[in-house]
Amino acid sequence: MAAVDYNSLTKDQLKAILDEQGISYKSTDTKGELVALLGG
């Protein structure tokens, strides 16, 4: 399975993935912070 390039996704897509994985985030987090939460 190929790794996902989280930087190519939108903030909404990243938030959806975080929600699916049960990872909490702040609504004020930047895209970079969301990517970091996903280990990107």
PDB file of N, CA, C and O in Angstrom:
ATOM      1  N   MET A   1       0.850  -1.191   0.000  1.00  0.00           N
ATOM      2  CA  MET A   1       0.000   0.000   0.000  1.00  0.00           C
ATOM      3  C   MET A   1       0.884   1.239   0.000  1.00  0.00           C
ATOM      4  O   MET A   1       1.772   1.376   0.841  1.00  0.00           O
ATOM      5  N   ALA A   2       0.643   2.121  -0.926  1.00  0.00           N
ATOM      6  CA  ALA A   2       1.447   3.341  -1.048  1.00  0.00           C
ATOM      7  C   ALA A   2       1.086   4.320   0.063  1.00  0.00           C
ATOM      8  O   ALA A   2      -0.063   4.400   0.497  1.00  0.00           O
ATOM      9  N   ALA A   3       2.088   5.054   0.506  1.00  0.00           N
ATOM     10  CA  ALA A   3       1.859   6.065   1.533  1.00  0.00           C
ATOM     11  C   ALA A   3       1.066   7.221   0.934  1.00  0.00           C
ATOM     12  O   ALA A   3       1.239   7.568  -0.235  1.00  0.00           O
ATOM     13  N   VAL A   4       0.209   7.801   1.735  1.00  0.00           N
ATOM     14  CA  VAL A   4      -0.596   8.933   1.292  1.00  0.00           C
ATOM     15  C   VAL A   4       0.221  10.208   1.453  1.00  0.00           C
ATOM     16  O   VAL A   4       0.877  10.404   2.476  1.00  0.00           O
ATOM     17  N   ASP A   5       0.182  11.073   0.445  1.00  0.00           N
ATOM     18  CA  ASP A   5       0.839  12.382   0.552  1.00  0.00           C
ATOM     19  C   ASP A   5      -0.175  13.331   1.179  1.00  0.00           C
ATOM     20  O   ASP A   5      -0.998  13.932   0.490  1.00  0.00           O
ATOM     21  N   TYR A   6      -0.097  13.449   2.497  1.00  0.00           N
ATOM     22  CA  TYR A   6      -1.075  14.266   3.214  1.00  0.00           C
ATOM     23  C   TYR A   6      -1.029  15.729   2.788  1.00  0.00           C
ATOM     24  O   TYR A   6      -2.035  16.433   2.873  1.00  0.00           O
ATOM     25  N   ASN A   7       0.139  16.190   2.328  1.00  0.00           N
ATOM     26  CA  ASN A   7       0.254  17.585   1.910  1.00  0.00           C
ATOM     27  C   ASN A   7      -0.576  17.893   0.671  1.00  0.00           C
ATOM     28  O   ASN A   7      -0.869  19.055   0.390  1.00  0.00           O
ATOM     29  N   SER A   8      -0.957  16.849  -0.073  1.00  0.00           N
ATOM     30  CA  SER A   8      -1.744  17.065  -1.287  1.00  0.00           C
ATOM     31  C   SER A   8      -3.245  17.101  -0.990  1.00  0.00           C
ATOM     32  O   SER A   8      -4.049  17.388  -1.877  1.00  0.00           O
ATOM     33  N   LEU A   9      -3.617  16.810   0.254  1.00  0.00           N
ATOM     34  CA  LEU A   9      -5.029  16.797   0.627  1.00  0.00           C
ATOM     35  C   LEU A   9      -5.462  18.161   1.163  1.00  0.00           C
ATOM     36  O   LEU A   9      -4.636  18.979   1.567  1.00  0.00           O
ATOM     37  N   THR A  10      -6.764  18.382   1.158  1.00  0.00           N
ATOM     38  CA  THR A  10      -7.291  19.632   1.722  1.00  0.00           C
ATOM     39  C   THR A  10      -7.417  19.483   3.237  1.00  0.00           C
ATOM     40  O   THR A  10      -7.361  18.377   3.775  1.00  0.00           O
ATOM     41  N   LYS A  11      -7.590  20.620   3.912  1.00  0.00           N
ATOM     42  CA  LYS A  11      -7.774  20.569   5.370  1.00  0.00           C
ATOM     43  C   LYS A  11      -8.997  19.732   5.724  1.00  0.00           C
ATOM     44  O   LYS A  11      -8.964  18.975   6.694  1.00  0.00           O
ATOM     45  N   ASP A  12     -10.071  19.856   4.957  1.00  0.00           N
ATOM     46  CA  ASP A  12     -11.277  19.082   5.243  1.00  0.00           C
ATOM     47  C   ASP A  12     -11.026  17.587   5.096  1.00  0.00           C
ATOM     48  O   ASP A  12     -11.527  16.789   5.888  1.00  0.00           O
ATOM     49  N   GLN A  13     -10.246  17.207   4.080  1.00  0.00           N
ATOM     50  CA  GLN A  13      -9.920  15.794   3.894  1.00  0.00           C
ATOM     51  C   GLN A  13      -9.066  15.283   5.047  1.00  0.00           C
ATOM     52  O   GLN A  13      -9.271  14.174   5.539  1.00  0.00           O
ATOM     53  N   LEU A  14      -8.104  16.101   5.474  1.00  0.00           N
ATOM     54  CA  LEU A  14      -7.244  15.714   6.596  1.00  0.00           C
ATOM     55  C   LEU A  14      -8.069  15.539   7.863  1.00  0.00           C
ATOM     56  O   LEU A  14      -7.861  14.585   8.612  1.00  0.00           O
ATOM     57  N   LYS A  15      -9.007  16.456   8.107  1.00  0.00           N
ATOM     58  CA  LYS A  15      -9.857  16.365   9.299  1.00  0.00           C
ATOM     59  C   LYS A  15     -10.711  15.102   9.246  1.00  0.00           C
ATOM     60  O   LYS A  15     -10.935  14.468  10.277  1.00  0.00           O
ATOM     61  N   ALA A  16     -11.183  14.734   8.082  1.00  0.00           N
ATOM     62  CA  ALA A  16     -11.990  13.521   7.945  1.00  0.00           C
ATOM     63  C   ALA A  16     -11.164  12.284   8.296  1.00  0.00           C
ATOM     64  O   ALA A  16     -11.660  11.375   8.962  1.00  0.00           O
ATOM     65  N   ILE A  17      -9.914  12.249   7.853  1.00  0.00           N
ATOM     66  CA  ILE A  17      -9.034  11.122   8.168  1.00  0.00           C
ATOM     67  C   ILE A  17      -8.758  11.080   9.670  1.00  0.00           C
ATOM     68  O   ILE A  17      -8.780  10.009  10.277  1.00  0.00           O
ATOM     69  N   LEU A  18      -8.499  12.238  10.268  1.00  0.00           N
ATOM     70  CA  LEU A  18      -8.265  12.300  11.714  1.00  0.00           C
ATOM     71  C   LEU A  18      -9.487  11.809  12.473  1.00  0.00           C
ATOM     72  O   LEU A  18      -9.360  11.077  13.454  1.00  0.00           O
ATOM     73  N   ASP A  19     -10.670  12.209  12.023  1.00  0.00           N
ATOM     74  CA  ASP A  19     -11.907  11.761  12.663  1.00  0.00           C
ATOM     75  C   ASP A  19     -12.039  10.240  12.577  1.00  0.00           C
ATOM     76  O   ASP A  19     -12.401   9.586  13.556  1.00  0.00           O
ATOM     77  N   GLU A  20     -11.743   9.682  11.399  1.00  0.00           N
ATOM     78  CA  GLU A  20     -11.842   8.239  11.196  1.00  0.00           C
ATOM     79  C   GLU A  20     -10.900   7.484  12.121  1.00  0.00           C
ATOM     80  O   GLU A  20     -11.218   6.392  12.591  1.00  0.00           O
ATOM     81  N   GLN A  21      -9.726   8.081  12.381  1.00  0.00           N
ATOM     82  CA  GLN A  21      -8.719   7.421  13.208  1.00  0.00           C
ATOM     83  C   GLN A  21      -8.870   7.769  14.684  1.00  0.00           C
ATOM     84  O   GLN A  21      -8.105   7.285  15.518  1.00  0.00           O
ATOM     85  N   GLY A  22      -9.847   8.598  15.009  1.00  0.00           N
ATOM     86  CA  GLY A  22     -10.083   8.948  16.393  1.00  0.00           C
ATOM     87  C   GLY A  22      -9.019   9.866  16.978  1.00  0.00           C
ATOM     88  O   GLY A  22      -8.806   9.886  18.191  1.00  0.00           O
ATOM     89  N   ILE A  23      -8.354  10.625  16.113  1.00  0.00           N
ATOM     90  CA  ILE A  23      -7.310  11.558  16.557  1.00  0.00           C
ATOM     91  C   ILE A  23      -7.946  12.933  16.725  1.00  0.00           C
ATOM     92  O   ILE A  23      -8.595  13.442  15.812  1.00  0.00           O
ATOM     93  N   SER A  24      -7.754  13.526  17.895  1.00  0.00           N
ATOM     94  CA  SER A  24      -8.356  14.834  18.143  1.00  0.00           C
ATOM     95  C   SER A  24      -7.451  15.944  17.621  1.00  0.00           C
ATOM     96  O   SER A  24      -6.229  15.804  17.569  1.00  0.00           O
ATOM     97  N   TYR A  25      -8.077  17.036  17.242  1.00  0.00           N
ATOM     98  CA  TYR A  25      -7.381  18.212  16.726  1.00  0.00           C
ATOM     99  C   TYR A  25      -8.203  19.433  17.076  1.00  0.00           C
ATOM    100  O   TYR A  25      -9.383  19.332  17.412  1.00  0.00           O
ATOM    101  N   LYS A  26      -7.562  20.590  16.993  1.00  0.00           N
ATOM    102  CA  LYS A  26      -8.264  21.840  17.256  1.00  0.00           C
ATOM    103  C   LYS A  26      -8.769  22.415  15.938  1.00  0.00           C
ATOM    104  O   LYS A  26      -8.141  22.236  14.895  1.00  0.00           O
ATOM    105  N   SER A  27      -9.885  23.095  15.987  1.00  0.00           N
ATOM    106  CA  SER A  27     -10.431  23.699  14.772  1.00  0.00           C
ATOM    107  C   SER A  27      -9.503  24.786  14.248  1.00  0.00           C
ATOM    108  O   SER A  27      -9.596  25.179  13.085  1.00  0.00           O
ATOM    109  N   THR A  28      -8.606  25.272  15.104  1.00  0.00           N
ATOM    110  CA  THR A  28      -7.684  26.336  14.705  1.00  0.00           C
ATOM    111  C   THR A  28      -6.354  25.801  14.180  1.00  0.00           C
ATOM    112  O   THR A  28      -5.492  26.580  13.772  1.00  0.00           O
ATOM    113  N   ASP A  29      -6.177  24.459  14.188  1.00  0.00           N
ATOM    114  CA  ASP A  29      -4.923  23.885  13.698  1.00  0.00           C
ATOM    115  C   ASP A  29      -4.721  24.218  12.220  1.00  0.00           C
ATOM    116  O   ASP A  29      -5.670  24.240  11.435  1.00  0.00           O
ATOM    117  N   THR A  30      -3.478  24.475  11.866  1.00  0.00           N
ATOM    118  CA  THR A  30      -3.148  24.720  10.464  1.00  0.00           C
ATOM    119  C   THR A  30      -3.066  23.391   9.724  1.00  0.00           C
ATOM    120  O   THR A  30      -3.055  22.324  10.339  1.00  0.00           O
ATOM    121  N   LYS A  31      -3.010  23.469   8.413  1.00  0.00           N
ATOM    122  CA  LYS A  31      -2.879  22.255   7.616  1.00  0.00           C
ATOM    123  C   LYS A  31      -1.609  21.508   8.006  1.00  0.00           C
ATOM    124  O   LYS A  31      -1.618  20.280   8.099  1.00  0.00           O
ATOM    125  N   GLY A  32      -0.523  22.233   8.233  1.00  0.00           N
ATOM    126  CA  GLY A  32       0.738  21.611   8.629  1.00  0.00           C
ATOM    127  C   GLY A  32       0.617  20.865   9.953  1.00  0.00           C
ATOM    128  O   GLY A  32       1.188  19.788  10.124  1.00  0.00           O
ATOM    129  N   GLU A  33      -0.126  21.443  10.881  1.00  0.00           N
ATOM    130  CA  GLU A  33      -0.329  20.786  12.176  1.00  0.00           C
ATOM    131  C   GLU A  33      -1.167  19.525  12.023  1.00  0.00           C
ATOM    132  O   GLU A  33      -0.918  18.526  12.698  1.00  0.00           O
ATOM    133  N   LEU A  34      -2.152  19.568  11.144  1.00  0.00           N
ATOM    134  CA  LEU A  34      -2.984  18.387  10.898  1.00  0.00           C
ATOM    135  C   LEU A  34      -2.150  17.276  10.269  1.00  0.00           C
ATOM    136  O   LEU A  34      -2.278  16.110  10.644  1.00  0.00           O
ATOM    137  N   VAL A  35      -1.300  17.637   9.317  1.00  0.00           N
ATOM    138  CA  VAL A  35      -0.418  16.656   8.671  1.00  0.00           C
ATOM    139  C   VAL A  35       0.504  16.033   9.717  1.00  0.00           C
ATOM    140  O   VAL A  35       0.730  14.823   9.706  1.00  0.00           O
ATOM    141  N   ALA A  36       1.038  16.862  10.625  1.00  0.00           N
ATOM    142  CA  ALA A  36       1.940  16.362  11.663  1.00  0.00           C
ATOM    143  C   ALA A  36       1.220  15.355  12.571  1.00  0.00           C
ATOM    144  O   ALA A  36       1.817  14.364  12.992  1.00  0.00           O
ATOM    145  N   LEU A  37      -0.051  15.605  12.868  1.00  0.00           N
ATOM    146  CA  LEU A  37      -0.817  14.681  13.702  1.00  0.00           C
ATOM    147  C   LEU A  37      -0.944  13.320  13.037  1.00  0.00           C
ATOM    148  O   LEU A  37      -1.024  12.295  13.715  1.00  0.00           O
ATOM    149  N   LEU A  38      -0.964  13.313  11.718  1.00  0.00           N
ATOM    150  CA  LEU A  38      -1.078  12.065  10.964  1.00  0.00           C
ATOM    151  C   LEU A  38       0.282  11.416  10.736  1.00  0.00           C
ATOM    152  O   LEU A  38       0.375  10.365  10.102  1.00  0.00           O
ATOM    153  N   GLY A  39       1.330  12.037  11.251  1.00  0.00           N
ATOM    154  CA  GLY A  39       2.667  11.474  11.103  1.00  0.00           C
ATOM    155  C   GLY A  39       3.317  11.836   9.786  1.00  0.00           C
ATOM    156  O   GLY A  39       4.292  11.207   9.374  1.00  0.00           O
ATOM    157  N   GLY A  40       2.780  12.848   9.124  1.00  0.00           N
ATOM    158  CA  GLY A  40       3.324  13.254   7.826  1.00  0.00           C
ATOM    159  C   GLY A  40       4.441  14.240   7.941  1.00  0.00           C
ATOM    160  O   GLY A  40       4.993  14.669   6.928  1.00  0.00           O
TER     161      GLY A  40
END
